[in-house]
Amino acid sequence: MKHSDYYGYALFFLALVILPAFLDSRWLAVATTFIIFTIVALSQDVVLGKSGMFNMGQALFFGLGAYTSAIFNTKFGMPLLATVPLAIIIPALFGIILAGPIIHLRGDYLLVVTIGFNIVFVQALQNNLFGLTGGPNGIFGIDVLQIPGVDSGSQSVVYYSCLAGLIMVLLMLRNLEKSKAGRALHYFREDPLAAQSIGINTRVYKIFAFALGAGIAGLAGTLYVNQYSAVSPEAFDFVQSVLFFSIVIVGGSSVPGIVLGVFVMFVLPEIFRDFATWRYFIFGFAMVFTMILRPCGICPATFGKVPAYILKGKHHGKQ
């Protein structure tokens, strides 16, 4: 990472830290949801951007984390903070279980199957699965994350809790990029056959990507119920999965690109919310124009660099 990148991240997070001081309650809620959706989009990027697998069911894992926290809090009396590990582990396990039988599929076939999983999940929630999900009305009266010494119900505290979650996810993904697993995912995305030929177990890393993305989305689900103290099936339907998929495509598989993608695909339509259905035209136009002007995404990811000795040899050959 270049020094300019560090300065950019520092300014970005400084802006996020002081942002609540300049926002009213409505826009602070939008900013909080912006951070939560950024976390979900980063989880989508693990599967779609870093691994190249067409998954359009990420809202399933987002909702699974949210409902895990909601059920254990309201039905079993667990503090919301204590449900966080469960909201990460259970979606990750489901990611492994669901990915196992379908991991050999590619492209459109994988896309269609993940859409089906998302639809089945929403239908199960609406039918009050095992009498726990509350049916179409969902679950209400969820506690907030109890943080000693602060007013946990304050909107600003909820915002900063989400910001802390975003920072942890970014640090984890930064470490992933430098790790053996991160390099393996990149090689697999570029050329699965070549990756297999050098000894990379592509099946294992595909399942790993699904599990990791599901766990991160599950964490975002807990932050979501912490913000709204309620959860319902329509928040995790297929349209939400399309949104997260579009964010990664529009933004490009990089952190700055995903942040800009969330802004274009979520915040920009919110600015035009007062114009009723016209805001959906803004959503569509933003997506179309971005793809025309930046077909690889607003800020596409780069991986690695050409070694200096190769560049020197290239210049020497020109002379």
ZIBEL-V734258 format. One record per backbone hydrogen bond with DSSP energy under -1.0 kcal/mol. NH is the residue of the N-H (numbers start at 0). CO is the residue of the C=O. E is the energy in kcal/mol with one decimal. If there is no record, write none. Layout:
[[NH | CO | E] [NH | CO | E]]
//
This chain:
[[5 | 1 | -1.5] [6 | 2 | -2.1] [7 | 3 | -2.2] [8 | 4 | -2.6] [9 | 5 | -2.4] [10 | 6 | -2.5] [11 | 7 | -2.3] [12 | 8 | -2.7] [13 | 9 | -2.1] [14 | 10 | -2.3] [15 | 11 | -2.0] [16 | 12 | -2.2] [17 | 13 | -2.0] [18 | 14 | -1.1] [20 | 17 | -1.2] [21 | 18 | -2.2] [27 | 23 | -2.2] [28 | 24 | -1.8] [29 | 25 | -1.7] [30 | 26 | -2.4] [31 | 27 | -2.2] [32 | 28 | -2.4] [33 | 29 | -2.4] [34 | 30 | -1.8] [35 | 31 | -2.1] [36 | 32 | -3.0] [37 | 33 | -1.8] [38 | 34 | -1.9] [39 | 35 | -2.1] [40 | 36 | -2.7] [41 | 37 | -2.2] [42 | 38 | -1.9] [43 | 39 | -2.4] [44 | 40 | -2.1] [45 | 41 | -1.2] [47 | 43 | -3.1] [49 | 44 | -3.4] [52 | 46 | -2.5] [54 | 52 | -1.3] [59 | 56 | -1.6] [61 | 57 | -1.9] [62 | 58 | -2.8] [63 | 59 | -2.3] [64 | 60 | -2.2] [65 | 61 | -1.8] [66 | 62 | -3.0] [67 | 63 | -2.0] [68 | 64 | -2.1] [69 | 65 | -2.4] [70 | 66 | -2.8] [71 | 67 | -2.2] [72 | 68 | -1.8] [73 | 69 | -2.7] [74 | 70 | -2.6] [77 | 71 | -2.5] [83 | 80 | -1.1] [86 | 82 | -2.6] [87 | 83 | -1.1] [88 | 84 | -2.9] [89 | 85 | -2.5] [91 | 87 | -1.5] [92 | 88 | -2.6] [93 | 89 | -2.4] [94 | 90 | -2.4] [95 | 91 | -1.8] [96 | 92 | -2.6] [97 | 93 | -3.1] [98 | 94 | -2.0] [99 | 95 | -2.0] [102 | 98 | -1.4] [104 | 101 | -2.1] [108 | 105 | -1.4] [110 | 106 | -2.0] [111 | 107 | -2.5] [112 | 108 | -1.9] [113 | 109 | -2.3] [114 | 110 | -1.9] [115 | 111 | -2.1] [116 | 112 | -2.1] [117 | 113 | -2.0] [118 | 114 | -2.2] [119 | 115 | -2.5] [120 | 116 | -2.3] [121 | 117 | -2.1] [122 | 118 | -2.2] [123 | 119 | -2.3] [124 | 120 | -2.0] [125 | 121 | -2.4] [126 | 122 | -1.4] [127 | 124 | -1.6] [128 | 123 | -1.2] [130 | 127 | -2.4] [131 | 128 | -2.2] [137 | 134 | -1.2] [138 | 230 | -2.7] [141 | 228 | -1.9] [149 | 146 | -1.7] [151 | 149 | -1.4] [153 | 150 | -2.0] [157 | 153 | -2.0] [158 | 154 | -2.0] [159 | 155 | -2.5] [160 | 156 | -2.1] [161 | 157 | -1.9] [162 | 158 | -2.1] [163 | 159 | -2.2] [164 | 160 | -1.9] [165 | 161 | -2.3] [166 | 162 | -2.2] [167 | 163 | -2.1] [168 | 164 | -2.2] [169 | 165 | -2.5] [170 | 166 | -2.2] [171 | 167 | -2.1] [172 | 168 | -2.6] [173 | 169 | -2.2] [174 | 170 | -2.0] [175 | 171 | -2.0] [176 | 172 | -2.0] [177 | 173 | -1.1] [178 | 175 | -1.1] [182 | 178 | -2.0] [183 | 179 | -2.3] [184 | 180 | -2.4] [185 | 181 | -1.9] [186 | 182 | -2.5] [187 | 183 | -2.5] [188 | 184 | -2.3] [189 | 185 | -2.1] [190 | 186 | -2.5] [194 | 190 | -2.4] [195 | 191 | -2.3] [196 | 192 | -1.9] [197 | 193 | -1.0] [198 | 195 | -1.8] [199 | 194 | -2.2] [201 | 199 | -1.5] [204 | 200 | -1.9] [205 | 201 | -2.2] [206 | 202 | -2.1] [207 | 203 | -2.4] [208 | 204 | -2.2] [209 | 205 | -2.1] [210 | 206 | -2.6] [211 | 207 | -2.8] [212 | 208 | -2.7] [213 | 209 | -2.4] [214 | 210 | -2.4] [215 | 211 | -2.2] [216 | 212 | -2.1] [217 | 213 | -2.2] [218 | 214 | -1.8] [219 | 215 | -1.9] [220 | 216 | -1.7] [221 | 217 | -1.6] [222 | 218 | -1.8] [223 | 219 | -1.9] [224 | 220 | -2.1] [225 | 221 | -1.9] [226 | 222 | -1.5] [227 | 223 | -2.0] [228 | 224 | -2.4] [230 | 138 | -2.2] [234 | 231 | -1.5] [235 | 232 | -2.3] [240 | 236 | -1.4] [241 | 237 | -2.2] [242 | 238 | -2.0] [243 | 239 | -2.3] [244 | 240 | -2.4] [245 | 241 | -2.7] [246 | 242 | -2.2] [247 | 243 | -1.6] [248 | 244 | -1.9] [249 | 245 | -3.3] [250 | 246 | -2.9] [251 | 247 | -2.2] [253 | 251 | -2.4] [257 | 253 | -2.7] [258 | 254 | -2.4] [259 | 255 | -2.4] [260 | 256 | -2.4] [261 | 257 | -2.6] [262 | 258 | -1.8] [263 | 259 | -2.6] [264 | 260 | -2.8] [265 | 261 | -2.1] [266 | 261 | -1.4] [267 | 262 | -2.9] [269 | 265 | -1.4] [270 | 266 | -1.8] [272 | 269 | -1.7] [274 | 271 | -1.7] [275 | 272 | -1.6] [277 | 274 | -2.2] [278 | 275 | -1.6] [279 | 276 | -1.4] [281 | 277 | -1.8] [282 | 278 | -2.0] [283 | 279 | -2.3] [284 | 280 | -3.3] [285 | 281 | -2.7] [286 | 282 | -1.7] [287 | 283 | -2.6] [288 | 284 | -2.9] [289 | 285 | -1.8] [290 | 286 | -2.0] [291 | 287 | -1.9] [292 | 288 | -2.7] [293 | 289 | -3.3] [296 | 293 | -2.3] [297 | 249 | -2.5] [298 | 250 | -2.8] [310 | 306 | -1.6] [311 | 307 | -2.4] [312 | 308 | -1.9] [313 | 309 | -2.3] [314 | 310 | -2.5] [315 | 311 | -2.5] [316 | 312 | -2.0] [317 | 313 | -1.4] [318 | 314 | -1.3]]
//
